[in-house]
């Protein structure tokens, strides 16, 4: 059974790139384009891992994590944050909310994404 990854990201180009990369690695990839859709998808799919953007329409990434933490069915699913900012404040907040790792969009390296995913959930 392939491991399931949910990408919650509103930037089409990045979303497409991540989806292709991770599918090629054999993961079962689902996508959501805003936080609200993302939260519903987490509850429905119960992915093994979530790649989560912070700044999004409807519901931001932090809000998604806060909601996720309240739901015992999904609260333990690991999250890797995709962020435009590497500001320590944000990363601390993300960690407090349970983020396991993060990627900064401006330093984006597809191989790094794969490595970070494998580190969290294996191949």
KEMIVEX-69233 format. One record per residue: x, y, z of N, C-alpha, C in turn; residue in one letter; residue number from 0. Coordinates in Angstrom, 3 decimals. Layout:
N
{atom {X, Y, Z}, {X, Y, Z}, {X, Y, Z}, A, NUM} ...
***
This chain:
123
{atom {0.847, -1.198, 0.000}, {0.000, 0.000, 0.000}, {0.884, 1.249, 0.000}, X, 0} {atom {0.680, 2.118, -0.965}, {1.483, 3.336, -1.033}, {1.137, 4.292, 0.099}, X, 1} {atom {2.140, 5.021, 0.565}, {1.886, 6.032, 1.591}, {1.203, 7.234, 0.955}, X, 2} {atom {0.304, 7.831, 1.735}, {-0.497, 8.942, 1.207}, {0.043, 10.280, 1.692}, X, 3} {atom {0.185, 11.197, 0.745}, {0.629, 12.555, 1.069}, {-0.426, 13.540, 0.591}, X, 4} {atom {-0.737, 14.492, 1.449}, {-1.663, 15.561, 1.057}, {-0.866, 16.859, 0.978}, X, 5} {atom {-0.938, 17.531, -0.165}, {-0.280, 18.830, -0.333}, {-1.351, 19.912, -0.268}, X, 6} {atom {-1.201, 20.833, 0.671}, {-2.142, 21.953, 0.777}, {-1.362, 23.219, 0.422}, X, 7} {atom {-1.600, 23.709, -0.771}, {-0.776, 24.789, -1.337}, {-1.580, 25.510, -2.400}, X, 8} {atom {-1.550, 26.844, -2.405}, {-2.350, 27.575, -3.394}, {-1.551, 28.054, -4.605}, X, 9} {atom {-0.255, 27.805, -4.628}, {0.543, 28.194, -5.795}, {0.598, 27.035, -6.776}, X, 10} {atom {-0.140, 27.188, -7.875}, {-0.275, 26.108, -8.860}, {1.053, 25.495, -9.294}, X, 11} {atom {2.032, 26.341, -9.619}, {3.304, 25.846, -10.161}, {4.006, 24.936, -9.164}, X, 12} {atom {4.068, 25.401, -7.933}, {4.721, 24.630, -6.880}, {3.939, 23.349, -6.596}, X, 13} {atom {2.634, 23.477, -6.554}, {1.756, 22.342, -6.291}, {1.983, 21.248, -7.333}, X, 14} {atom {2.011, 21.672, -8.587}, {2.201, 20.758, -9.700}, {3.553, 20.056, -9.610}, X, 15} {atom {4.582, 20.836, -9.314}, {5.942, 20.312, -9.205}, {6.032, 19.271, -8.081}, X, 16} {atom {5.497, 19.621, -6.912}, {5.534, 18.705, -5.777}, {4.758, 17.422, -6.067}, X, 17} {atom {3.593, 17.606, -6.660}, {2.745, 16.452, -6.962}, {3.468, 15.474, -7.891}, X, 18} {atom {4.079, 16.018, -8.964}, {4.801, 15.172, -9.919}, {5.972, 14.456, -9.258}, X, 19} {atom {6.780, 15.224, -8.512}, {7.970, 14.685, -7.853}, {7.610, 13.533, -6.924}, X, 20} {atom {6.600, 13.766, -6.078}, {6.250, 12.776, -5.063}, {5.538, 11.568, -5.665}, X, 21} {atom {4.739, 11.797, -6.716}, {4.083, 10.678, -7.393}, {5.129, 9.770, -8.034}, X, 22} {atom {6.156, 10.386, -8.627}, {7.246, 9.629, -9.246}, {7.946, 8.729, -8.239}, X, 23} {atom {7.989, 9.190, -6.988}, {8.635, 8.414, -5.923}, {7.731, 7.289, -5.415}, X, 24} {atom {6.514, 7.224, -5.963}, {5.620, 6.136, -5.576}, {4.630, 6.480, -4.475}, X, 25} {atom {4.553, 7.748, -4.106}, {3.570, 8.144, -3.094}, {2.214, 8.389, -3.751}, X, 26} {atom {1.167, 8.203, -2.970}, {-0.186, 8.471, -3.417}, {-0.489, 9.917, -3.016}, X, 27} {atom {-0.495, 10.840, -3.991}, {-0.564, 12.265, -3.682}, {-1.949, 12.872, -3.937}, X, 28} {atom {-2.459, 13.571, -2.929}, {-3.701, 14.335, -3.085}, {-3.366, 15.804, -2.884}, X, 29} {atom {-4.211, 16.692, -3.428}, {-3.942, 18.117, -3.283}, {-5.180, 18.881, -2.819}, X, 30} {atom {-4.923, 19.985, -2.142}, {-5.979, 20.927, -1.774}, {-5.405, 22.312, -1.997}, X, 31} {atom {-6.274, 23.258, -2.414}, {-5.769, 24.575, -2.812}, {-6.054, 25.689, -1.815}, X, 32} {atom {-6.718, 25.354, -0.721}, {-6.848, 26.341, 0.357}, {-6.999, 25.586, 1.673}, X, 33} {atom {-6.908, 26.308, 2.772}, {-6.897, 25.666, 4.077}, {-8.172, 24.928, 4.426}, X, 34} {atom {-9.285, 25.482, 4.002}, {-10.575, 24.862, 4.307}, {-10.696, 23.513, 3.596}, X, 35} {atom {-10.409, 23.551, 2.313}, {-10.417, 22.331, 1.505}, {-9.410, 21.332, 2.077}, X, 36} {atom {-8.269, 21.877, 2.503}, {-7.206, 21.043, 3.054}, {-7.634, 20.310, 4.309}, X, 37} {atom {-8.276, 21.016, 5.210}, {-8.730, 20.431, 6.469}, {-9.746, 19.316, 6.201}, X, 38} {atom {-10.668, 19.575, 5.292}, {-11.642, 18.541, 4.922}, {-10.944, 17.317, 4.342}, X, 39} {atom {-9.938, 17.575, 3.501}, {-9.196, 16.477, 2.874}, {-8.423, 15.666, 3.922}, X, 40} {atom {-7.855, 16.343, 4.914}, {-7.123, 15.630, 5.975}, {-8.070, 14.652, 6.673}, X, 41} {atom {-9.258, 15.137, 7.008}, {-10.239, 14.291, 7.713}, {-10.703, 13.120, 6.851}, X, 42} {atom {-10.856, 13.373, 5.556}, {-11.371, 12.349, 4.654}, {-10.292, 11.316, 4.299}, X, 43} {atom {-9.116, 11.811, 3.901}, {-8.064, 10.932, 3.388}, {-7.230, 10.307, 4.511}, X, 44} {atom {-7.081, 11.025, 5.620}, {-6.147, 10.643, 6.689}, {-4.771, 10.274, 6.095}, X, 45} {atom {-4.102, 11.283, 5.516}, {-2.809, 11.007, 4.861}, {-1.735, 10.623, 5.880}, X, 46} {atom {-0.640, 10.045, 5.378}, {0.490, 9.703, 6.242}, {1.327, 10.939, 6.537}, X, 47} {atom {1.219, 11.936, 5.639}, {2.013, 13.156, 5.769}, {1.294, 14.307, 5.077}, X, 48} {atom {1.459, 15.507, 5.644}, {0.858, 16.703, 5.048}, {1.958, 17.707, 4.730}, X, 49} {atom {1.960, 18.228, 3.503}, {2.818, 19.358, 3.147}, {1.905, 20.568, 3.159}, X, 50} {atom {2.221, 21.526, 4.012}, {1.268, 22.600, 4.284}, {1.857, 23.992, 4.103}, X, 51} {atom {1.213, 24.770, 3.240}, {1.581, 26.169, 3.038}, {1.018, 26.973, 4.208}, X, 52} {atom {1.658, 28.078, 4.557}, {1.183, 28.898, 5.673}, {0.200, 29.976, 5.212}, X, 53} {atom {0.556, 30.698, 4.159}, {-0.296, 31.799, 3.704}, {-1.189, 31.314, 2.569}, X, 54} {atom {-2.483, 31.158, 2.882}, {-3.431, 30.633, 1.904}, {-4.792, 31.281, 2.062}, X, 55} {atom {-5.610, 31.177, 0.998}, {-6.983, 31.688, 1.102}, {-7.804, 30.885, 2.117}, X, 56} {atom {-8.868, 31.484, 2.594}, {-9.872, 30.885, 3.480}, {-9.360, 30.515, 4.867}, X, 57} {atom {-8.299, 29.713, 4.921}, {-7.777, 29.275, 6.211}, {-6.275, 29.158, 6.068}, X, 58} {atom {-5.523, 29.878, 6.881}, {-4.066, 29.796, 6.800}, {-3.555, 28.497, 7.395}, X, 59} {atom {-2.283, 28.217, 7.124}, {-1.667, 26.984, 7.601}, {-1.689, 26.817, 9.115}, X, 60} {atom {-1.442, 27.891, 9.840}, {-1.440, 27.789, 11.308}, {-2.833, 27.420, 11.814}, X, 61} {atom {-3.844, 28.016, 11.201}, {-5.230, 27.726, 11.592}, {-5.555, 26.257, 11.294}, X, 62} {atom {-5.096, 25.779, 10.150}, {-5.307, 24.371, 9.799}, {-4.680, 23.482, 10.880}, X, 63} {atom {-3.459, 23.831, 11.304}, {-2.779, 23.028, 12.322}, {-3.499, 23.095, 13.668}, X, 64} {atom {-4.026, 24.268, 13.998}, {-4.762, 24.411, 15.261}, {-6.009, 23.529, 15.242}, X, 65} {atom {-6.722, 23.555, 14.113}, {-7.928, 22.727, 13.979}, {-7.581, 21.242, 14.005}, X, 66} {atom {-6.499, 20.905, 13.323}, {-6.047, 19.513, 13.252}, {-5.709, 18.987, 14.650}, X, 67} {atom {-5.101, 19.852, 15.471}, {-4.690, 19.454, 16.823}, {-5.882, 19.124, 17.719}, X, 68} {atom {-7.039, 19.671, 17.386}, {-8.237, 19.443, 18.207}, {-8.938, 18.131, 17.872}, X, 69} {atom {-8.531, 17.516, 16.768}, {-9.216, 16.327, 16.288}, {-8.336, 15.097, 16.498}, X, 70} {atom {-8.740, 14.233, 17.422}, {-7.877, 13.109, 17.806}, {-7.626, 12.123, 16.655}, X, 71} {atom {-8.503, 12.116, 15.652}, {-8.308, 11.203, 14.521}, {-7.154, 11.618, 13.617}, X, 72} {atom {-6.856, 12.920, 13.611}, {-5.852, 13.411, 12.651}, {-4.703, 14.160, 13.302}, X, 73} {atom {-4.762, 14.364, 14.608}, {-3.783, 15.261, 15.235}, {-2.340, 14.762, 15.159}, X, 74} {atom {-2.145, 13.453, 15.020}, {-0.783, 12.925, 15.008}, {-0.144, 12.800, 13.621}, X, 75} {atom {-0.875, 13.230, 12.598}, {-0.314, 13.162, 11.240}, {0.803, 14.200, 11.120}, X, 76} {atom {2.016, 13.772, 10.722}, {3.120, 14.734, 10.623}, {2.899, 15.776, 9.525}, X, 77} {atom {3.397, 16.986, 9.805}, {3.256, 18.105, 8.878}, {4.628, 18.659, 8.528}, X, 78} {atom {4.860, 18.899, 7.252}, {6.031, 19.659, 6.804}, {5.489, 20.972, 6.256}, X, 79} {atom {5.963, 22.063, 6.831}, {5.512, 23.400, 6.439}, {6.228, 23.842, 5.160}, X, 80} {atom {5.460, 24.447, 4.256}, {6.056, 25.097, 3.080}, {5.848, 26.588, 3.313}, X, 81} {atom {6.949, 27.323, 3.396}, {6.804, 28.711, 3.807}, {7.610, 29.650, 2.940}, X, 82} {atom {7.131, 30.884, 2.832}, {7.898, 31.903, 2.126}, {8.896, 32.555, 3.054}, X, 83} {atom {8.677, 32.373, 4.342}, {9.537, 33.072, 5.282}, {10.279, 32.077, 6.147}, X, 84} {atom {11.511, 32.392, 6.443}, {12.250, 31.564, 7.368}, {12.337, 32.265, 8.706}, X, 85} {atom {11.355, 33.119, 9.004}, {11.423, 33.873, 10.256}, {11.281, 32.939, 11.449}, X, 86} {atom {12.198, 33.068, 12.428}, {12.197, 32.173, 13.575}, {10.865, 32.141, 14.306}, X, 87} {atom {10.202, 33.265, 14.392}, {8.921, 33.338, 15.072}, {7.933, 32.345, 14.453}, X, 88} {atom {7.846, 32.371, 13.126}, {6.945, 31.467, 12.424}, {7.313, 30.013, 12.666}, X, 89} {atom {8.612, 29.713, 12.594}, {9.044, 28.340, 12.745}, {8.772, 27.841, 14.157}, X, 90} {atom {8.966, 28.712, 15.141}, {8.668, 28.313, 16.519}, {7.188, 28.015, 16.683}, X, 91} {atom {6.370, 28.876, 16.102}, {4.926, 28.677, 16.176}, {4.550, 27.359, 15.492}, X, 92} {atom {5.132, 27.133, 14.326}, {4.859, 25.902, 13.575}, {5.255, 24.674, 14.393}, X, 93} {atom {6.423, 24.747, 15.036}, {6.881, 23.618, 15.859}, {5.939, 23.368, 17.025}, X, 94} {atom {5.524, 24.452, 17.667}, {4.586, 24.320, 18.790}, {3.299, 23.637, 18.350}, X, 95} {atom {2.889, 23.924, 17.120}, {1.662, 23.340, 16.593}, {1.897, 21.944, 16.017}, X, 96} {atom {3.122, 21.471, 16.105}, {3.396, 20.092, 15.719}, {4.076, 19.868, 14.381}, X, 97} {atom {4.582, 20.940, 13.748}, {5.289, 20.742, 12.473}, {6.589, 19.971, 12.725}, X, 98} {atom {6.878, 19.025, 11.855}, {8.077, 18.198, 12.000}, {9.261, 18.797, 11.248}, X, 99} {atom {8.985, 19.587, 10.237}, {10.050, 20.098, 9.381}, {9.475, 21.213, 8.529}, X, 100} {atom {10.324, 21.891, 7.770}, {9.810, 22.936, 6.884}, {10.683, 23.100, 5.665}, X, 101} {atom {10.081, 23.682, 4.650}, {10.768, 24.006, 3.404}, {10.526, 25.469, 3.137}, X, 102} {atom {11.554, 26.161, 2.683}, {11.389, 27.566, 2.338}, {11.305, 27.663, 0.811}, X, 103} {atom {10.233, 28.269, 0.323}, {9.979, 28.303, -1.124}, {11.125, 28.909, -1.932}, X, 104} {atom {11.728, 29.954, -1.403}, {12.778, 30.628, -2.160}, {14.040, 29.775, -2.293}, X, 105} {atom {14.186, 28.782, -1.400}, {15.375, 27.914, -1.487}, {14.951, 26.537, -1.950}, X, 106} {atom {13.900, 26.511, -2.745}, {13.246, 25.248, -3.062}, {14.118, 24.304, -3.863}, X, 107} {atom {14.272, 23.102, -3.359}, {15.038, 22.071, -4.038}, {14.214, 20.779, -3.975}, X, 108} {atom {13.741, 20.317, -5.138}, {12.870, 19.133, -5.151}, {13.465, 17.929, -4.422}, X, 109} {atom {14.780, 17.735, -4.533}, {15.388, 16.589, -3.861}, {15.279, 16.723, -2.339}, X, 110} {atom {15.383, 17.951, -1.866}, {15.267, 18.210, -0.432}, {13.869, 17.802, 0.067}, X, 111} {atom {12.879, 18.086, -0.764}, {11.507, 17.708, -0.414}, {11.420, 16.193, -0.240}, X, 112} {atom {11.938, 15.467, -1.228}, {11.915, 14.004, -1.182}, {12.620, 13.508, 0.086}, X, 113} {atom {13.813, 14.067, 0.352}, {14.579, 13.651, 1.535}, {13.785, 13.876, 2.812}, X, 114} {atom {13.147, 15.033, 2.903}, {12.396, 15.365, 4.120}, {11.166, 14.464, 4.287}, X, 115} {atom {10.540, 14.144, 3.169}, {9.373, 13.256, 3.203}, {9.810, 11.858, 3.661}, X, 116} {atom {10.882, 11.350, 3.058}, {11.372, 10.018, 3.418}, {11.767, 9.965, 4.900}, X, 117} {atom {12.365, 11.047, 5.375}, {12.764, 11.110, 6.786}, {11.536, 10.971, 7.700}, X, 118} {atom {10.402, 11.531, 7.293}, {9.200, 11.481, 8.115}, {8.432, 10.168, 8.009}, X, 119} {atom {8.269, 9.675, 6.792}, {7.385, 8.506, 6.627}, {8.021, 7.346, 5.855}, X, 120} {atom {9.276, 7.455, 5.490}, {9.908, 6.380, 4.736}, {9.465, 6.380, 3.281}, X, 121} {atom {9.947, 5.408, 2.540}, {9.630, 5.335, 1.092}, {8.259, 4.753, 0.859}, X, 122} 
***
